[in-house]
Each structure stands twice: as C-alpha cells, then as structure tokens.
C-alpha cells in the first residue's frame, strides 16, 4: 500500500498550514461524530437488509470485520502522522533556539 507511505511523506506542518491558508473553505455544517456514525450505520443497515434480513448474516459479519480493520489502520496512520507533526514542531523549535541571537538570516 504505497499510498500510506505517501501520507507520511506529506505529513508536514507546512502542508497543513498551506491547506488551511489556501485550500477550500471549511464546511461549517458538520454534524457531531455520533450523528455521523448513526447515519452511516442506518444507511448500511438498510442496504444489508436488502441482501439478508438476518442481522447475524455472513455479509454483516464480514462488513463488521472489514470496518474494524480499516478503522484500526487509519487510527494508526493518524497517530503516526500526529507524531511526525510533533517531531517536526520539536525540531523547528530546537533549531530556533540553536540560532537564537545569530540573526534570522542564518536559519
């Protein structure tokens, strides 16, 4: 999964700032997490019922397992990206202190 490595390569504070400064306007009408999850579960339930009225069907079990794996992977990616941000901020902060008093043009 090459795209995961691409995420880590782009995980720079500058990229986030550039997006915030120059990217699309944020969506101001975002429902809370619980509402969004409830809506997704309701939509999934309607579709799953079309294929099987049995709530413990193989289809539902497979979808649940898939969702758990994907959620865990993206949580790990998000956590690692956060750590990369922290490292970059720490590094930039240390460089700033290292060059303090020498003039900004030396950085």
C-alpha positions in Angstrom: 0.0 0.0 0.0 2.2 2.7 -1.4 -0.4 5.4 -0.6 0.2 5.1 3.1 3.9 6.0 2.6 2.8 9.0 0.6 0.6 10.1 3.5 3.7 10.1 5.8 5.8 12.0 3.2 3.1 14.7 3.1 2.7 14.8 6.9 4.4 18.2 7.3 3.0 21.1 9.3 3.6 23.3 6.3 1.3 21.2 4.2 -1.5 21.5 6.8 -0.9 25.3 7.1 -0.9 25.7 3.3 -4.2 23.8 3.1 -5.7 25.9 5.9 -4.5 29.2 4.3 -5.0 28.5 0.6 -7.3 25.5 0.4 -11.1 25.1 0.3 -13.3 26.9 2.7 -14.2 24.5 5.6 -17.6 23.0 5.8 -19.3 24.8 8.7 -22.3 22.4 8.9 -20.6 19.3 10.2 -22.7 17.0 12.4 -21.1 15.6 15.5 -19.3 12.3 15.4 -22.1 10.3 17.0 -24.7 11.7 14.5 -22.4 10.9 11.5 -21.8 7.3 12.8 -25.6 6.8 13.5 -26.4 7.9 9.9 -23.8 5.6 8.4 -25.0 2.7 10.4 -28.6 3.4 9.4 -27.7 3.5 5.7 -25.7 0.4 6.0 -28.5 -1.4 7.8 -31.0 -0.6 5.1 -28.7 -1.9 2.4 -27.7 -5.0 4.4 -31.4 -5.8 4.9 -31.9 -5.9 1.2 -29.5 -8.8 0.9 -30.3 -10.6 4.2 -32.9 -10.0 6.8 -30.8 -11.9 9.3 -28.8 -9.4 11.4 -26.1 -12.1 12.1 -25.6 -13.0 8.4 -22.2 -13.7 6.9 -22.4 -10.4 5.0 -22.9 -8.3 8.1 -20.1 -10.2 9.9 -17.7 -9.7 7.0 -18.6 -6.0 6.8 -18.1 -5.5 10.5 -14.7 -7.2 10.4 -13.6 -5.1 7.4 -14.7 -1.9 9.1 -12.7 -2.9 12.3 -9.5 -3.5 10.3 -9.9 -0.3 8.3 -10.7 1.8 11.4 -7.6 0.4 13.2 -5.3 1.0 10.2 -6.5 4.6 9.8 -6.2 5.3 13.5 -2.6 4.1 13.4 -1.9 6.2 10.4 -3.4 9.2 12.1 -1.5 8.6 15.3 1.8 8.2 13.4 1.1 11.4 11.4 0.5 13.2 14.6 3.8 12.0 16.0 5.6 13.2 12.8 4.0 16.6 13.3 5.2 16.7 16.9 8.7 15.7 15.8 8.7 18.5 13.2 7.5 21.1 15.6 10.1 20.0 18.2 12.9 20.1 15.6 11.9 23.5 14.4 11.7 24.8 17.9 15.1 23.4 18.7 16.6 25.0 15.6 15.1 28.3 16.5 16.8 28.1 20.0 20.1 26.9 18.4 20.2 30.0 16.2 18.9 32.5 18.7 20.9 35.7 18.8 22.7 35.0 15.4 20.1 36.7 13.3 17.2 35.2 11.4 19.1 35.2 8.1 21.4 32.4 9.4 18.5 29.9 9.6 
